[in-house]
Every structure is written in structure tokens, then in C-alpha cells.
């Protein structure tokens, strides 16, 4: 029994190795994984390429095609350039970023000193995180389905029970549907030139005509169903007669009666009638069976593989290796990475600073500047350069595109009368922020999208603008209001509000027109229903 279990585990480890290779990872042997279980130093260098490739595959979404050679070539180039430590840091970073615990993450202070058992445990965690078993099963299923002709559906069985699913019936149904669609289109076009009661009368007459045709087709369909039921009964009766005659002939000849053949349905008779259809059906059944077998095999190997990985963890604990008990320098380095909780804390702090900036802007506050004019000019130039560099890194759009987005936001907000008083607060804040920056930079050509305003660092702030349009950038304590904002700011604000108001009006007109159209269609429907009810 133990030998059978060991053989099953060995087959499962080999299955995982083949699975990794099929997804694009470099080839790895079951012997390498077995050596890593017992912490053999020689296995570490063979597991790093697999971990590195799996991380790259996860980052790229597991692209289709044979990319194993390209990843091997990439690894060879990195190996030649002596990038071992960087590769180890790269793998460790993404393992930590994706949520791998410190117990399962290899500590890569040195590429050569990493324990192979730690790499094997990290590989197991990465296999579970990237869902390798499901991806491999999907690839295998897709390859099996490609071996079928395009007109053979899956899964089979259950297959259709009568001849209504044969190609001739499908073609007739498509032809009938095309005729009905063309007739409906002609009816709609014929009623476009009529108005009022004349149009309603024409539609009622057409509906009555269609109703008459429908009753005729329903009668034909009922006759067809009755005929089909009769034919099925005759078919079963004929097969029973053949079976009885076979039994009588065997009894008359004094031989044993052969087993009675089954009663075939219409679809089975169609398969028996044409050999090519029967062969396609048999192939579809074999492919469907192979897909189910592959799914069961994958589930069995997955369960055995995780049992084996549990033995790997037990082996590490039994060996007394407590190398994770004390924090390493790399642990401290990764503890400072802005991931998850740290990232949330930084985000909330940034939101608070943005709210403070908006509050200062609404109150018309003054940002403190240096007392010396030369220092103030240098600080202003550095601030503008920092903003422009920050925007270039993020590839923001032009100021005209920004205005279009603000107008779309105003239209989506649903306000029909988009005036200065009814403009939504968030849209008005975005628009005021844009025009404030335009006043500050005097058309320097460094537009600031609303997303950029909301995500600026605390040391990059838009200077507020007073109600009279002056930029608050004077010297601290001097009362100097600073240079006057250009008139282009007011013109842009008026242009944006006017365009937003026009868009909202157009949207309201379209809504009213659609309402009238729906009301008219309801009236026509009432007329048609009343005509059908009173039809004898």
C-alpha cells in the first residue's frame, strides 16, 4: 500500500513539473524537487529560474503560445550578466507584495546561500496563488476541443432527440425568420408617411393580416406535430415487429435467439444513416470523455501534490530550522514597503492634506512665501517645474480635453439647467481649480487635470485666487495682492458653463422626444390589442 502511495506522489510531482513547463516555465525535474525537499544546495540554482518565470508569467497574464524558449533566453542573459541578487530581490518583492507570509518567502540576502527547501515552499505558494492547476486544465481542454470539427457541439450527450435540430430544419428556420424580419421592416417603412388615425388604421389592418397568417401557420404546425407523433409510433411499431420476427426465425431454426436490438430514436437513425455524421458524433463523445478524464486526473494530482508539500513543511519543522524566528535586514526593508495597511494610511493622510488645501482655497487664504523676492521667484520656478515634471510622468491630456471631461461630468450629473448656481459642487470645484491654475501660470501651457489635483503631494499646491480674480502670491506681510489674473480665466469659465448648459438642454430635449415616442407606441399597442380581442 505504501508503495502505491509513493508511486502516486511521484506521478503527481512529475505531473506538476510537466504542467509548469506547458505554461512556459523552464523545465524542472521531479528529482530536483525531491532534492529541494531535503534542502540539497544543488537544487537552489535550478529552482530560481522557475520562480522567476512564474512571477513574470503572472505579471503578463500567462500569454498564449510557446514562450518557454524566450524565458530561458532571458534567464541565460541575466545569468551571464551576474544579476543573481537582483533576480532574488525581484522574486522576493512580488511574493511579499502578493501576500506571501514570511514563513513561505525565501530570504535572499545571497543568491547562493538561499536554502532550496525555502525555494520549494515558495514555489508551492506561488503555484497556489497563480492557480496553475486550473490554467493547465484550461489549456488541455482547449487543445482537445480544437481537434473537433467546428460544426460539432460540446458537450455530448445529451444530444437532441428528434430531427428538428438537423441542418435542413435550421436552414428553414433561418429563412423563415429572415422573411418575417423583412416584412416587419416593410410595415414600419410604409407607416412613416402617415400621421394620426390613418397610421393607426394602417397598422391595425396589417396586424389583423399577420394574425390571420399566424393562425394558419399554427394550424399547419399542429398538423405537423400530429403527423410527427404518428410517424414516431409507426417507427416504434416497425422496430417491435422486426424484433418479433427475429425471435420467430430463431425459434424456427432451433438456435438461440440473439439479444434484442434497442429501440432507436430519430436522431440515432440519422446517425446510422450517414457514416460521416456517426464518426463526428463518436469523436465528439471521445473528446468529451477525455475532458472529463483530464479534469479528474488534475484533481487527483493536485490533492496528492499538496499532501506532499505538507510533508515538505513537516520536514523543515522536524529539522529544527528556525531561520525565520529573527528578523533579517531584508525583513525590515520589506516592512517599510507601502503595501496594504501602509498604503491605506498614506492614502488617508493624502486625502486629509487635499481637504485642507481645498478649505484654504475656498476661504481665500494666503500661502506663505519667502520674504525675499529673489527667493520667492526661485521657489515659484521650482514649484512650476516640479508640477510639470509630475504631470509629464503621468501623461495627462491637454487643457481642452480636460474641459471636455468636465462638461461630460456636468452632463452626467443630470442637471437640466446647468447654471452657475445649479452646477454640482464637485464639478464647480474641478472647474475652479483648472481656472485657478490657468490664472497662476498665465497660459504657460501646463494644464492640471482634476485627477492630478486630487492626487498632488502636499508640497505641490495651487495658489488660491481672490474673488476679484487676483492671484494670492504677494510677499508675506506686505499686503501686496500680486499680479492680476488674465481675463482668459473668466472667458474659459463662461465658455465651460455655457457649453455644459447647452449639453444639458439637448439631453432634456432628447428625453422629452423619447417620452413622446414611447407614449405614441403605447397608443398603437392599445389599438392593436383591442383589434385582436374583437377579431372573430
Secondary structure, 3 states (H helix, E strand, C coil): CHHHHHHHHHHHHHHHHHHHHHHCCCCCCHHHHHHHHCCCHHHHHHHHHHHHHHHHHHHCCCCCCCCHHHHHHHHHHHHHCCCHHHHHHHHHHHHHHCCCCCCCCCCCCCCCCCCHHHHHHHHHHHHHHCCHHHHHHHHHHHHHHHCCCCCCCCCCCCCCCCHHHCHHHHHHHHHHHHHHHHHHHHHHHHCCCCCHHHHHHHHHHHHHHHHHHHHHHHHHHHHHHHHHHHHHHHHHHHHHHHHHHHHHHHHHHCCCCCCCCCCCCHHHHHHHHCHHHHHHHHHHHHHHHHHHHHHHHHHHHHHHHHHHHHHHHHHHHHCCCCCCCCCCHHHHHHHCCCCCHHHHHHHHHHHHHHHHHHHHHHCCCCCCCCCCHHHHHHHHHHHHHHHHHHHHHHCCCCHHHHHHHHHHHHHHCCCCCCCCCCCCHHHHHHHHHHHHHHHHHCCCCCCCCHHHHHCCCCCCCCCCECCCCEECCCCCCCCCCCCECCCHHHHHHHHHHHHHHHHHHHHHHHHHHHHHHHHHHHHHHHHHHHHHHCCC
